[in-house]
Amino acid sequence: MTAPNDRNNDGGVPVPVTPAGASSTAPAEYPPASPAGRGMFGNHGTGDVSGYGGLVRQRQPIEEAARPYGGYFDEVRDALEEAYPAFGDAIEKVVVDRGELTLHVRPERIAEVCQVMRDDLALRFELCSSVSGVDYLGADERRLHVVYLLTSMTYRRRVRLEAAVSVESPHLPSVTAIYPTADWQEREAYDMFGIVFDGHPNLTRILMPDDWEGHPQRKDYPLGGVAVEYKGAEIPPPDRRRSYQ
């Protein structure tokens, strides 16, 4: 490493200088003069170890889209409304954002909606490629959301279903009888977020040990962890690392 402003008088060759070293042997530490992680995004003194300096992102409200939605989205909504008499009660809102169609479904109705989405000849969403959990802590009273990605291989279309449940009552019907691909995905959402899929054939943990306490991907789950040895040094667990300055 060289200092660009330190040059000798005769050749203009940069003079080698010794780089500033870390303040300790732990790779998680930064040298005292390093600007890394300090006042990131203009925020100071939070003690946050994430590197974002306690930055609070302003979440945009999710608003229902106005028709026409564009593309095939109107056709999907009309076909579902025609095939499913309980559409008005089951669908909380329809959102079109970033070129994607999301139907927000009441949790107790999610299996019924999936059944219609798969079987109706005008819809034919034969594949559920993903069932994912999301924790909207501080942004939604029903903070635990489940997102289903459906694909129609017949019509080459995609749609998202989303259902929200509370931590106090994190229950909704399983869709494994409709989409067998949801089997292990629902187990992962149960393991990581504590979302209970009623009617699942074997709702057990899939990543954590059976006797593990808590659900690691909830946003209020403690950091904890274990120390990790790395190239002769030890990286402390997240809850014992020094905060960014």
N, C-alpha and C positions, 0 to 999 in steps of 0.2 A: 504494500500500500504506500502511496506517495502523496505528498502535499503539493498540490498544483502551483501554489504561490512561492514555494521555496526552491529557487533555482540558483546554481552557482554562477559566477560572473563570466566564465569563459565559454562554456558550452551550452548553457541553457538547459542542462539535464536536470530533471527533478531529483531532489535529494530524498532518499528513503527515510521514512520516519516510522517509529514504532506506533502501531495503532493502540488506541485506548483499550485496555482489557476489561473483562467483566468484573463486577464488584465482588463476585464470589465464584466458586467453582460450579455452581448450579446453572445449567443452561437456561433455566427460567428467569435468571436475573439479568438485568441490563446494566451497563456501566453508568456511573452517576451522571456523566455528561451526555448520555444518549437521549434524544428527544422522543424515542419510541414510546408510545402510549401515554405521553404527558399532555394533558389538556386536550385530548382528542376531540374534535368537533367543537372546540371552544368550551368544553366542560372541565371543571377543576375540582379537586378535593373530595371526590366521591368515595374513594377507597374501593372502587370497583376493580375486580380482577379480570374482567372479560376483555379489556382492551378498548372498550367503547366509552370509557369515562362516564358511565351512568347515563348515556344518551337515551332519552325517552322519545321514541318515534311517535309522531302523531298519526294515529290509525284513521284511515278514511272510512266513513260509514258505508255499510253495504246497502245500497238502495235498489229497490226493484226497478227493473228495466221497463221502459215504455215500448209498446209495439208501434211499428214493426221492428222485430229484432234484427232481421237480415239473415241472408243465407237460408239454411235449412232449419234454423231454430224455430221459426213460426210453425213449420210443418210438424216438428216434433211435439211442440206444445199442443197444437190442435189435435193431433192424433191421440195423445195421451188423454186429453180432456174428453174426447169422444169415446174412448175405450174404457175409461175409468170414471164411473158416475160420482165417486167420492173425491174427485179432483179438487173441488173448491175447499173441502175440509182438510185434505191431506197436504196440499202444496201451500206452504207459507208464503213463498215469494219466488219469483223467477229473476235471476241475475245474469246479465250478459256483460262480461268484463274481460278485456284482453283477448277477445276473439273466442271466448269459451262460454258455453251455456251451462248454468248451474241451477238445478231445481232444489230449493230448500224444502225438505219433507219433514212432516211431523214424525218423531221417532217411532211411535207406535204403528205408523202406516208404511214404514220403509219396505217391509217384505211384500206388502200388497202392491206397492208401486213397482218394485223390481219384477214381480211376476208379470205385470202388464207390460212393462218395458221389454221383457224377453219374449212374451208369447204373441202379442198383437202383431198382425201381419203388416201393419203400416209402420211399426217401430222396429221390431226384430233386433233388439240389442242383446245378442247372444252371449257376449263375453263380458265378464267383470274382471278387469285386469288388475284392479287394486282396491283394497280397503285400508284406509289410513286413519289414524287418530291425530287430532290437533288439540292443543290446549290454548284457549284464548283467555288466559288468566288476566283479570282486570279489565277485559274488554267486553265480556258477555257473561251474564248471570248463569246461563247454561254454557259453561266454559269448555266442556268436552264435546268436540265435534267429530263426526265420522264422515269421511269423504269416500264415495264410491265412484270409480271411473268405469263407465260402461262404453262398450264399442259395438256398433252394428257392422258386422262383416258383410251383411247383405247389401246395405246401403252406403257403406264406407262413411259412417258418421260416429261422432263421439259426444257424450254428454256426461255431466257430473251430477250426482245426487249428494246432498249434504244433510245430515241430521244432527241435532244438538241435544245433549242431555246435561243434567247437572251432576255435580260431584255427589250430592246427597242421594240422587236416584239415577245412577248411570246405566239404566237398562234400556235396551231396544231389541227387537226381534232379530235373530240370526237369519242370514240369507243363504246359508250353505246348502239348503235343500233346493234352492233355485239356481245358485251359482256355486258349484263345488269348489271353484278356485278360491272362494272366500274363506275356506276352512282354516288354513294356517294364518291367513292375514287377520282374521278376527281374533285368533289366539294371540297374535303379536300385539294388537291393539288392546286386548285385555291385559296382557303382561305389562306393557309399557305405560298404559294410561288408566287401567282399572275400569275400562268400559265393559259392561257385562252384556253378552249377546245371548239372550234367552232362547233356548231351543238348540243351541250348538251341541253337536254330538259329543264333544270332548273338550270343554273349555278349561284348559290347564295352561300353565306357563309354558312358553316355548323357548325363551332366551335366558331367563333368570332361573335359579334353583327354585324348586317347589316351595321351600320354606322362606323365600326372600320376602322381606317386609317392604311394602310401598311399591310405587310404580315410577321407574326412573325417568320417564320422559314428561312427567308432569312438571310444570314450571316452578312449583313450590317444593320440589323434591330437593333435599339438601345435597350440596356438591359432594362432600365426602371423598372417598377414593383411597387409593394406596400409593405409597411412594414408588417411583419407577427409577431403576438404575439405567443410566444412559451414558455410554462412553466414559465410564469411571466416575461419573458424578451422579447425584441423586436429585430427581425432580420431585418435589413434595406434592402431595395431593392438592387439588384445587383449593380446598378450604384452608390450607396452611401456606399457600404461596403469598408472597408479599404483593400488595396492591401496586398497580401502576402509579407512578408519581406524576 
